[in-house]
Amino acid sequence: MTRLDPQYRIVFDDTHSSRPVHLDATADIAKMEEEIARISPEDALGFRRFMEENRAKMQAFKSTMESPFSGWGDVLTPSMLGLLPHLNPHLDLDSYLKRFFKDPRVRTAFCFQSKYLGMSPFRCPSLFSILSFLEYEYGVFHPTGGCASVTTALANLARSLGVEICLNEAVTGMNFEKSRVTGVTTAQKHYRADAVVMNADFARGIQRFVPNALRPRWTDEKLTQKKFSCSTLMLYLGLDGTFPGLSHHTIRIASNYEENLREIDSHQDPGMDPSFYIQNACNTDSTLAPPGKSTLYLLAPVSNQLAGTDWKTEAPRMRKLLLEKAAALGFEDLPQRIEFEKILTPDDWETEHEIHLGATFNLAHTLPQMLHLRPQNRFQGIPGLYLTGGGTHPGSGLPVIFESARITTRLLLEDLA
Ligand SMILES: Cc1cc2nc3c(=O)[nH]c(=O)nc-3n(C[C@H](O)[C@H](O)[C@H](O)COP(=O)(O)OP(=O)(O)OC[C@H]3O[C@@H](n4cnc5c(N)ncnc54)[C@H](O)[C@@H]3O)c2cc1C
């Protein structure tokens, strides 16, 4: 793991100014105060206050992240009551940050992280200020070989403990005796099991594998009423040449950020001024491309499939737009340098990757879809069925998903002991 400093560069596009303003986020407190002061001097002092308050919030929230929630009984506990003063359920994330930062650009630097959950900071519960806090408290790291190397390392560890992992063998059915799950079926064979842990996208997996009658809280009809996250448009590029001097992570914030997010939330087609992210990891990690070559990926949050966007026409338009906007960030001549490219649209997430509505961050993290109100790790009503992944507690995003695996593992150990 390589620690990144600066952690990322945020570029605020400003149609009124010829030179966009940027902020290089760093966990070095004094340096970060200087960075904030460059944009808004009066906001610099808010940084330490933000860190102190969110340290206490994180401490109060930790046990919630690490425990299963199976009903109100788990909500009305002393540790949850300790969390109450930090919850501010009436405040969205951006409004909460007004307590610390006046300048909307500074607030954006501390709330764009809600997009890791696929949510707008103008709608996301204020509790999620802990996301940016965690970055400054513990740092931002790049795993050599990319995020997949973390999963590979876990798989190797599991194998060393005797786990057999069958790849390229999709589950095609789940088997039941009355309401108990008894195993799964693949193209190769039937597997009998004392317990089945489902990691597939929740809405897709549950609708495909579990009969409607066995899941009264999560029927097909009820799922249509639930809120789902946004999706992403991805450009994965293999390029001739490298981009030395440009940040590992660059986040470009559109000049009308709030409007851009409102479009996404209200299921509109992407506009002309998207916010997006570029990963330029080759500067940190030479394993990702041959010498003299590099990889980039561009991610633009877009509406999920409820927008009904025609991606056959929108994908080429967005590709052109993103490449032009990337040039303005210093990633020049991309069209001439591309040797490999893959585009993923919400349609591809849905069909190639089996994600309901192409909602890459799963069920939205609104308060009525959190804690015991989210599909539970020990799935209710179906003995033997457990969940892990973004569709269960605590929620979406890699660190949290690993936590869901830990919670589910503990439940399995209790139940199978
Ligand atoms: C472009 C993008 C960028 C992101 N960036 C970040 C980030 O910076 N930070 C962060 O914290 N989070 C990020 N996320 C979110 C995070 O990556 C996801 O929330 C997380 O990977 C989802 O994990 P999961 O276990 O729920 O699902 P997945 O990782 O999708 O795992 C589900 C697995 O189930 C398999 N599967 C599905 N159906 C079947 C079947 N029938 N049989 C067998 N296997 C099946 C799939 O192949 C897949 O491997 C990002 C997500 C996307 C899409």
The ligand as an SDF file (V2000), in Angstrom:
LIG
                    3D

 53 58  0  0  0  0  0  0  0  0999 V2000
  -16.8610    2.6660  -10.9520 C   0  0  0  0  0  0  0  0  0  0  0  0
  -16.9630    2.4770   -9.4800 C   0  0  0  0  0  0  0  0  0  0  0  0
  -16.1210    3.1700   -8.6460 C   0  0  0  0  0  0  0  0  0  0  0  0
  -16.1960    3.0050   -7.2850 C   0  0  0  0  0  0  0  0  0  0  0  0
  -15.3430    3.6790   -6.4700 N   0  0  0  0  0  0  0  0  0  0  0  0
  -15.3730    3.4590   -5.1420 C   0  0  0  0  0  0  0  0  0  0  0  0
  -14.4420    4.0850   -4.2720 C   0  0  0  0  0  0  0  0  0  0  0  0
  -13.6040    4.8850   -4.6870 O   0  0  0  0  0  0  0  0  0  0  0  0
  -14.4920    3.8030   -2.9490 N   0  0  0  0  0  0  0  0  0  0  0  0
  -15.4160    2.9550   -2.4380 C   0  0  0  0  0  0  0  0  0  0  0  0
  -15.4200    2.7210   -1.2440 O   0  0  0  0  0  0  0  0  0  0  0  0
  -16.3220    2.3630   -3.2290 N   0  0  0  0  0  0  0  0  0  0  0  0
  -16.3010    2.5910   -4.5650 C   0  0  0  0  0  0  0  0  0  0  0  0
  -17.2140    1.9750   -5.3860 N   0  0  0  0  0  0  0  0  0  0  0  0
  -18.2330    1.1610   -4.7560 C   0  0  0  0  0  0  0  0  0  0  0  0
  -17.7300   -0.2350   -4.4900 C   0  0  0  0  0  0  0  0  0  0  0  0
  -16.7970   -0.6040   -5.4420 O   0  0  0  0  0  0  0  0  0  0  0  0
  -18.8990   -1.1190   -4.5840 C   0  0  0  0  0  0  0  0  0  0  0  0
  -19.8650   -0.6320   -3.6800 O   0  0  0  0  0  0  0  0  0  0  0  0
  -18.4870   -2.5390   -4.2040 C   0  0  0  0  0  0  0  0  0  0  0  0
  -17.5110   -3.0880   -5.0340 O   0  0  0  0  0  0  0  0  0  0  0  0
  -19.6930   -3.4280   -4.2750 C   0  0  0  0  0  0  0  0  0  0  0  0
  -19.3410   -4.6130   -3.6200 O   0  0  0  0  0  0  0  0  0  0  0  0
  -20.3420   -5.8050   -3.5560 P   0  0  0  0  0  0  0  0  0  0  0  0
  -19.6390   -6.9000   -2.8330 O   0  0  0  0  0  0  0  0  0  0  0  0
  -21.6760   -5.3600   -3.0520 O   0  0  0  0  0  0  0  0  0  0  0  0
  -20.5820   -6.1590   -5.0850 O   0  0  0  0  0  0  0  0  0  0  0  0
  -19.5500   -6.6060   -6.1910 P   0  0  0  0  0  0  0  0  0  0  0  0
  -18.1730   -6.1170   -5.9150 O   0  0  0  0  0  0  0  0  0  0  0  0
  -20.2060   -6.2360   -7.4810 O   0  0  0  0  0  0  0  0  0  0  0  0
  -19.5180   -8.1860   -6.0080 O   0  0  0  0  0  0  0  0  0  0  0  0
  -20.5990   -9.0020   -6.3930 C   0  0  0  0  0  0  0  0  0  0  0  0
  -19.9950  -10.2220   -7.0170 C   0  0  0  0  0  0  0  0  0  0  0  0
  -21.0150  -11.1770   -7.2320 O   0  0  0  0  0  0  0  0  0  0  0  0
  -20.7600  -11.8010   -8.4770 C   0  0  0  0  0  0  0  0  0  0  0  0
  -22.0290  -12.3630   -8.9700 N   0  0  0  0  0  0  0  0  0  0  0  0
  -23.1570  -11.7110   -9.3470 C   0  0  0  0  0  0  0  0  0  0  0  0
  -24.0870  -12.5780   -9.7530 N   0  0  0  0  0  0  0  0  0  0  0  0
  -23.5500  -13.8100   -9.6190 C   0  0  0  0  0  0  0  0  0  0  0  0
  -24.0290  -15.1370   -9.8720 C   0  0  0  0  0  0  0  0  0  0  0  0
  -25.2690  -15.3730  -10.3410 N   0  0  0  0  0  0  0  0  0  0  0  0
  -23.2060  -16.1990   -9.6170 N   0  0  0  0  0  0  0  0  0  0  0  0
  -21.9500  -15.9760   -9.1250 C   0  0  0  0  0  0  0  0  0  0  0  0
  -21.4430  -14.7580   -8.8690 N   0  0  0  0  0  0  0  0  0  0  0  0
  -22.2320  -13.6870   -9.1190 C   0  0  0  0  0  0  0  0  0  0  0  0
  -20.2650  -10.6770   -9.3530 C   0  0  0  0  0  0  0  0  0  0  0  0
  -19.5610  -11.2060  -10.4480 O   0  0  0  0  0  0  0  0  0  0  0  0
  -19.3590   -9.9360   -8.3890 C   0  0  0  0  0  0  0  0  0  0  0  0
  -18.0510  -10.4430   -8.3890 O   0  0  0  0  0  0  0  0  0  0  0  0
  -17.1560    2.1440   -6.7530 C   0  0  0  0  0  0  0  0  0  0  0  0
  -18.0190    1.4390   -7.5920 C   0  0  0  0  0  0  0  0  0  0  0  0
  -17.9250    1.6150   -8.9490 C   0  0  0  0  0  0  0  0  0  0  0  0
  -18.8430    0.8280   -9.8390 C   0  0  0  0  0  0  0  0  0  0  0  0
  1  2  1  0
  2  3  1  0
  2 52  2  0
  3  4  2  0
  4  5  1  0
  4 50  1  0
  5  6  2  0
  6  7  1  0
  6 13  1  0
  7  8  2  0
  7  9  1  0
  9 10  1  0
 10 11  2  0
 10 12  1  0
 12 13  2  0
 13 14  1  0
 14 15  1  0
 14 50  1  0
 15 16  1  0
 16 17  1  0
 16 18  1  0
 18 19  1  0
 18 20  1  0
 20 21  1  0
 20 22  1  0
 22 23  1  0
 23 24  1  0
 24 25  2  0
 24 26  1  0
 24 27  1  0
 27 28  1  0
 28 29  2  0
 28 30  1  0
 28 31  1  0
 31 32  1  0
 32 33  1  0
 33 34  1  0
 33 48  1  0
 34 35  1  0
 35 36  1  0
 35 46  1  0
 36 37  1  0
 36 45  1  0
 37 38  2  0
 38 39  1  0
 39 40  1  0
 39 45  2  0
 40 41  1  0
 40 42  2  0
 42 43  1  0
 43 44  2  0
 44 45  1  0
 46 47  1  0
 46 48  1  0
 48 49  1  0
 50 51  2  0
 51 52  1  0
 52 53  1  0
M  END
$$$$
